[in-house]
Amino acid sequence: MTETVDGTPILDSISSPEDIRSLELDDIKLLADELRSETIRTTSITGGHLGASLGVVELTTALHHVFNTPDDKLIWDVGHQCYPHKILTGRREQMRTLRQGGGISGFTNKAESKFDPFGAGHSSTSISAGLGMAVARDLDGGTNNIIAVIGDGAMSAGMVYEAMNHAGSQDSRLIIILNDNDMSIAPPVGAMSAYLSRLISSKPFRQARDLAKQLSQKLPRRLEEAARRAEEYARGLVTGGTLFEEMGIFYVGPIDGHNLDHLLPVLKNVRDDDGVGPVLIHVVTQKGHGYAPAEDAPDKYHGVGRFDVVTGTQEVSKKSNAPSYTSVFSDEMVRLGGVDEKIVAITAAMPSGTGLDEFAEKYPERFFDVGIAEQHAVTFAAGLAAEGVKPFCAIYSTFLQRAYDQVIHDVAIQKLPVRFALDRGGLVGADGATHHGSFDLAYLGCVPGIVVMAPADEVELKNMTATAAAFDEGPIAFRYPRGEGIGTPLPAAGTTLEIGRGRIITEGTTVGIISIGTRLAAALEAGEKLAAQGFSTSVADARFMKPLDENLIERMAREHEILITIEEGSHGGFGASVIEHLSNKGLMDRGLKVRTMAIPDIFIEHDTQANQLVQAGLSADKILEVALVALGKNAKDISAKSRA
């Protein structure tokens, strides 16, 4: 097993994939060893998604050796496994900035490199995108290769089968690499399977198969069909590819993805074959391969912080006095599950990320992980709700976007009481633009009949979880952020809130600030700074995006000169709803100054959450500035005072 290597002389000579193509087999093997060592070393400094990247070191090296990237388009699904690819494509020195402000992305990023032809942070998109590129190439008369690398976990999404079904009906040539590192769908991989894969992927075999196909078409229909099925099922018995063949995709495999002697000939055969239609190469790999601490870890070092290369010991973060929002939701779900046996929990391949692993351990018969299938998760929850069960559908805010039609069509129209727990609401830090939960307040707020909540702290999250459990009149959603709470002491059980009722925290007469969600602490800080400058300030916690607390909003509008709304979400959300209500009530007709603060109309890249909030203009100092400018104070003077 290769743990680390001393020095990286071959890797040091690689400035782009073109340098790999002239290497002999022995040097390619050494390069793979050095690449694994470099991936471990650089990730130990920054943290990140290590396990998946270690699993594709040999595959990455082989692909860049065999194919003429970037003219040949190499698409990595999700992008968790792209670190070796980044190192080989001119970004080795930048790896020290991985997932940091101003640095490179943790995923493939079209704007970052010509070797990233398609960006990805969510899963299961590569085959669809690859087919689109292949058809575009054919329309343009091109001959380059399109290669989509998709992991077995991503194969649980329905979009993949939609894409394969379409690809199988097209004549466009597309190469699909199925990286099988977890599902164990493959039979034992060894010399015989490698030999069969080389044989089946070879041009003579494809030509002989095509000739047999043409001859069989001269036979009566029943004999033609029998011949076709006999050939495909015979191959299926020895290779396991019947499913793909039925979809019209030529199957090759399985192949040991860590054995370059087996991998390279098959890739070259497929590259040199001028046949039409899609080809799928089934590659079996091991997540965390070649690094014992990753191989032995339960999660295979899927996502890690900084760690010691020799021991694999991860750096312990400074312990917070406050629990994470995810753990608060988890604890309340476990409590509620013991109180009400009708409560069930659903997630889409994120039991640990959403905190439902504790619920699953306690109530395994009432926990459902549906895989990367958010659309199914929502409609499955709707079916449960239709029969009187109380489903909690816990999905990251950014991933619920993939099931928006189901939220409207299958849940809201039918007024079914599905409870949506949206983790990672707001800005999320190092994962960047693909993972921010920026849009949920806006995209849920316009759906008729849904209740939408956002807690200001961990106690409010506990209360909103309990409120969702008790609400049975239709769909209800609550969104909460990544990270720790603010340290508010937690009660043993959540309290049921009155639907559509906010709260006023501090009362004043000049400036009114209405916050929804966890910007309340910043609003209170800004209120204190305004008061220190002589401007009496009220701060309110809306709690509910929908229904709005109309009485609270109208009171704040009548009693203040300036009204500011703030939310850690996109424009078109809470602030827009408040303005619409005030406008319709005529409360802006007599000089009330209203300002809305939300995430600006840009995609904010990876950084710390604190820095992202500053970039978004959602800090306490920015609230102060917005209020003072609205009061007629000079912006330059405000800036100077702030620096002082």
N, C-alpha and C positions, 0 to 999 in steps of 0.2 A: 504494500500500500504506500502510495506517495503522500507523505505528510507535507514536507517542504523540500525545496532543493537549494543547494548552495550556489547562488549566483544565477543569473538569467541571460547567458551570452546569446542564445538564439533569439529570445524575446527582445533583447536589446537591439537586435539588428532589424526588427520589424517596425517599419514606420506606417505601413498600410497593408491591406490584404494581398496586394500585388507581390509583396516580398515573400509571402507564404507559398505562392504557387510554384516557385522554382525549387522548393525544398524536397529532398528525398524522404522516403518513408521513415527512416530512423530519426532524422532530424525533426520530422513532424511529431513523432512520439515524444521526443525531448521537449519540443515547444509546448506540447500539451501539459507536460509535467510542470514546466516553468510557468505556464499560464495559470494553472491551478494554484501554485504557490503565490503568484502575484495577486490573484483574486482574494485569497485568504488574507494576505498581508494588508492590502488596501482596505478591505472591508473591516478589518480589525481596528483601523484608525477611525473610520466614519460610521460604522454600523450599516445595516441595510439588509437586503434579501440575499443571504449567502447560500442557503441550501440548494435552491433551484439552480443557481448559477454554477455551483460545483458539479451538479449533475449533467451539465451540457458542455463541459470543457472540451472533451474530445469531439463532440458533435459540432461545436462552434468552429474549432480548428479545421475539421474536415470540410465543412461547408465553405469556408473562405478559401480553402486550398482548391476545391473542386470547381466552385462557381466563380464567375467573373464579376464579383460585386465591385462597385455599386450598379453596374449596368444590369447585372442579374439582381433582381429585387429580393431581399431577404427580410421577411416580416416575422417578428417575434410576437406571439400572442401574449397578452398581459404585459410582458416586459420584466417580470421578476427575475428572469434567467438571463438578462442581457449584459451582465457585468463583463464576462469574458469577451463578448462581442464588442463592447465599448473599448476595452483595452487593446484589442487587435485593430481597431479602426481609428487610430490616431488620438485617442482620448486617455491614454495611459497616465500621463502626468496630471490630468484634470480629475482623476478618480479620487484624489485627496479632497476634492470639493463636493463629492457626491451628496446630493440631497441637502446641500447647504445654500444659504442665500448667495446668489450670484454664481453658483457652481452648476454642475451638470445634473440632469434629472436622474432619478432612480429608475426611470422607465425609458423606453425608446421615445425619441422626440424628433419629429420631422424638422423642426427649426434648428436643431442642434447639430445635425450631421447629414451629409448626403448618403451615408450608409444606413440611415434610419428612414426608409421610404414611407413608413406609416407609423404614427404615434399610437401608443396604447397604454392605458392604466387599468381599464376594465377588461374583463376576459372575453374570449370566444368570438372575437371580431376578425381574426386573421384570414380565415378561409373566404369570408365574404369580401373583404378588402382585396385579397389576392386574386379572386376571380374577377373582380372589377378591373384590376390592373391587367390581367391576362387578356380580357376582352378588349380593353383599350389598346393593348399592344397589337392584337390581331387586326383591329380596325385600322391601325396605323401601318400595318405591314411589317412589324418588328419581329425579331426572332429570339429576343433575350428570354431568360428563364425567370419565372416567378415562383418563389419558395415560401411557403407559410409553415412556420413551426408552432405547433399547438400542443399544449400539455394535456394529459389525460383528464385532469380535473376540469379543464375548460370544456371537455367533451360532454359534460352534463347539461350544458345550456342548449335549449331548443334551437337557438340561432345557428348553431353549428350544423345541425341536421337540415335546416332550411338551406344553408349554403351548399352542403354536400349534395343535396337533392338537385339543386340548380346546376351545380358544377357537373354532375353526372349526365345531365341532359345537354350539355354544351360540348362543342368540339375544341374549345380553348384548352391549351395545354397548361396545366397547373400542377406543381409538385407540392404535396402536403407531407410534412414530417409529423407523425404522431409520436410525441415524446412521452412514453409510458413509464412513469416513475412511481406509481402509487396504486393503480387499480388492479394490478396483477391479472390483466386480461390475456396475457401472453402465455403460451405453453413454454416449457423449458427452452432456453436459448443456448445453443451450442454449435458445434461444427456442422451438424447436419442441416440445421435451420439456416446457418450462414451460407452453406453450399446451395440450398434450394433458393434462397433469396438472390444470390448471384445469378443463378440459372434463370429464374423467373424475370429478373430485371434486365436480362441481356437482350440485345436487339434481335439475335436469331430466334429466341423464344417468342418474342412479340411478333416477329414476322411470320413464324410458323403458326402461331395462334390466329393471326389475321387471315392467313391462307385457309386454315381449317374453317374459320368463320365464313369466309366467302364460299367455300365448297358446301358447307352445311346449308347455306341459303338456297342451293340448287335442289336440296332434298325436299320432300313433302313437309308441310308445316310441322306436323307432330314429330317427325324425326329430327328436324332442325332444332326444335325446342329441346328435345331430349339430349341431343349432342351438346348444345350450349350448356344446359344444366349439369350434365355429366362432367364436362371440363371444369366448370367453375366450382362445383361442389367437391370434386377431387382435389383441386388446389386448396379449397377451404379446409379440408380434412387435415392437410399437412401444414397449412400456414395460418389458419384462423381468420381468413379475410372475407368470409362469405357475406357478412353484413355490408361491407363496403362495395363488394362486387354487385350486390343487389341494387345498390344506389348508382351503379354505373362508374365506379371508381376502381381503377386497376390497383390491386393490393400487392405489396411486397413486404415480406418480413415473417416473423420478427427478427431483428438484428440486435446484437449486443452493442449498445451505444458507447461503450467504453473500449471497444476493441477496434482499433483503426484498421487492422488487417481485414476485418469483416466489413467495416463501414465504408471505407474509401471505394472499393470496387463497385458496390451497389450504387453509391452516389454518382460515380462516373458513368455507369451503365444507363442510369436514368437521365443524366445530363445529355448523353450522346444519342439517346433514342429520339427519333423524330416523329414518333407516333402522336396521335391527337388525344385529347381528353385528359382528365385528371389522373394522377398517380399518387397513391398514398404509401409512404415508407414507414413501417412500424418499427420504431427504435425503442429498445428497453434500456432505461438508465436507472441510476440510484441517486436519489436526492442526498446531497451532502457527500457524494462519493470522493474518496481520497483524503478525507480529513476526519480522523477518528472521533473527535468531540461532536462533530455534526452528525456523523453516521449513528452515534450512540444516543443522541438527544431525541426525545419523543417528537419534537417538531422539526428535526433535522436541520436546525438553525434556519428555519424559514425566514424569520425576521429577528435580527440581533442588534444589540447595542455594541459599543466598543468592547473588545475582548483581547485577552492575552493569547498570542498565536500558539505558544508552546502548550499551554494547558487547556485553552479554550474557555477559560473562566471569564465570564462577562462582567464588565464594570458595573458596580452597583450604583444605581442612581441615588442621589440624596433623598432620603425618605421624607415624604411629605406628611404633614400632620393631618391632611385631609384625604379622604378616600377619592378614588376616581368616580366620575359620573357613571361609568359603565358598571362598576362594582355596586354602586348604590341601587341602580336599576336591578341588578342581579339579585341582591339581597332581598329587595322588596318583592320580586317575582317569586322567589323561594317561599317567602312568608305567605303571599297571596295563594300560591299553589297548595299550601297546607290548609288554608281556610276554605277554599272553593275548588272542589274536584272537577268542575267544568272548565277551569282555566287550562289552556294548552299553550305551548310556545312553539313558534315556527321560525326558522332562520334559513338563509340561503348560503350554505357552505361557510358560515361564520359563527359557529357556536362559541368559540373562545372570544373572538373579537367583540361580539355583542353581549358577552357575559352570561349566555344561556347554558354554558357547560355545567354550571352549578345546578340549575333547574333540571337539566338532563340527567345528572347523577341522582338527584333526589326523586324525580318523577319520570323515569325513562319511558314509560308507556304514554306519557302526555307531551313528549318532546319530538319534534320532527325537523330534521335537517334535510332539505329537499335538493341540496346541491346548488350549483350556480344556475339557478332557475327562478329569478325573482318574479317573473310573470306567473309561473305556476304557483309559487308561494302565496301570492295575493289571492288568486282565484281558489286555491285549495282552502285558504283561510275563509273565503267567502262561503264556500260549501259547508265548512264546519259551522260557521255562524248561522247559516240558514237552518241548521238542525238543532240550534239551541246551545251549541258549545261556545265558549268564550275564548276565541283565539287572540293571542298577542303575536303579531308579525314583526319581529325585530330585524331590521335591515338598516345598513348604513344609508344615510340620507342620499348620498351620491348614487347608490345602487338602486334605490327605489325609483329613480328616474326611468329605469329600464322597464318598469311595470306600470307606467302612468295610465295607460288605457285600461288596465285591469282595475286600478283604483276607482276610475270613473265608471266604467261599464259594468263591472262585476260586483262592486261594493257599493259605491255611492248611489247609483240610480236605484238600486234595490234596497237602499237604507239598511244595509246589513251591519251589525255592530262588530266590525273588525277593529282591533286596537293596533295601531301602528306605532312602534317604538323606533324612532329614527336616531340612531347613534351617529356621532361625528357630524352633528349639525354645526354649520359655520366653517371657519378656517381651520385646517387640520395640521399644518406644519410641513414636515419633510416630504410627504407624499405629493404635495403640490396640487396643481390645477385639476387633475383628473379626479381627485378625491375630496375636494372641498364640498361641504354640504351647503352650498350657497343659495340654492333655488327653491328649497322646500316650502318656505313660507309663501312665496309667490305662486308656486304651482299647485299647492294645496288650498291656498286661500281663495282661489276662484272656483273651487268645486262646491256645488250646492249641497248643503246639508251636513258637511263634515265639520267636526269640532277640531280646532288646531290650538295646541298649547306649547309654551316654551318656558321652562323653569329658569329662574334667576340664580338659583343655587341648588345644592344637593338636597336640602330639606324639601324644596319645592318639587324637585324631581321625584322624590319619594311620594309626595302628596299627589302628583299628577299620575303616577303609576297606579296608585290606589283609586284615583278618580276614574281612570280609564277602565279599571276592572269593574267598577260599580255602574258605569254608563252603559245603557242597553238600548238606546234609542236610535242608533245609527253609527257610522264610522267616527272614530276619534283618533287623533294623532298627537304625539308629543315629541319634540325634537330637543336633543341635548348635546353638549359639545364633547370633543375629545379632551382628555386630561383630568386633572384633579379639581375638586370643588374648592370652596373658599374657607373651609374649616368650620362651618356652622354645625353645632352639635345636632346629632341625628336622633329623632324619636324612634321608639321601637317599631312603630307602625305608621304608615302614611295616613293622612287625613283627607277625606273626600272634599274637594273644592266645589263651590257653587259655579256652575257652568256660566261662562261669560262675565265673571266678576273679577276685576283687577283690584289693586290696592294702592293707596297713596302712602308713601314712606315718610316724606318730609313735606311740610307745607310752607309756602311763601306767596309772594304777590306779584313778582315781576317776570321771572322766567319759569316756565313749566317744561320739564323734561319727562317724556314718557318712554320708558324702555321696555322692550320685550326680550326675554332671554337673559343671557349672562353678561350683557353690557350694563346691567344695573349697577354693579360696583363702580364702573367708570363714570356712570351718570351721577352717582352719589358723590364721588370725588370731585367731579366738575362742579356740582352744586355747592360743595364746601368752598371751593375756590371762588366761585361767583359771590357767595355770601361774604367772603373775606374782602371782596372789592366793593361791597355795598349793594349787591343786587340780590334781593330776597328771592329764593328759588324753591320751587316745589319739584319733587321727584316722585314719579309713579311707576309701578310695575304693572304692565298691562296683563300679564299672564296669558291672556287669550288673544290670538290672532283672529280667531273666528269662533263664536260670535264676538264682535267687539263689545267692550264695556262702554256703551254709548253714553251713559250718565257720567262716567269718569272723564271721558274725552271732552264732553260738552262743558263740564265744570272746569276742567283745565283750560279750555279755550276762553271761557268767559272771565276767568279770574286772573289771567296773565297777559302781558304785552307780547311776549315771545313764547311760542310753543315749538319744541324740538322733539322729534321722534328719533329713536336710534335702535337699530337692529343689526345683528351679525348675519345678514342675508342680503340678497340682491335687491336692487330697486324693483318696484312693482309688487312689493310685499306689504308689510305692516304700515309703513309710512304712507304708501299710496292709498291704502284703505282708509286711513285716518283723514287724509286730505279729501277724499271723495265724500266721506261722511260729513265733514265740516262744511264743505262746499254746498252739498245738498241741503244742509240745515241753515245756510246763510250766515254761518258763524265767522266767515272770512270777509264779510262785506264791510266791516267797520274798522278795518285797519289792523286786525290780528296778523302778526308776522309768523308764518309757519316755515320751519326748515326740517327737511328729512335727511337723516344720516343712515347710509346703508353701504354695502360693499359696492365700490364703483364699477362701471360698465367695462371691466377688463377681467382677464383671467390672471389671477395672482399666482406667481410661481412658488416653488419650494423655498422654504425658509423656516425659522422658528415661528411658532404661533404668535408670540409677542411682536416680532418684527412685522408679520403679516397684518396684524391689527393696526399697527402704525401706518403701514403702506395703504391700508384701506381707509385711513382717516377716521378710525373708530376709537381712538384713545381719549382719556379724560381731558388732556390738553387740547385736543381738536374740538371736543364738545365745548370747552370753555371759549375757544377762539370763535366758533360758529355763533355762540350766544352773544359775545361781545361785539362782533361785527354787526349782527342783527340789531343790537342796541345803539349802533352808530359810532362805535369806537374805531379808531384807526388801526387797521390790520398790522401795519409796520410797528406801531407802538406796542401792540399786543405781543408780537413776535419778539421784540426787544426785551419786554418784561419777562417773557417766558425763558429766554436765554439767561437773563440775570438771575 
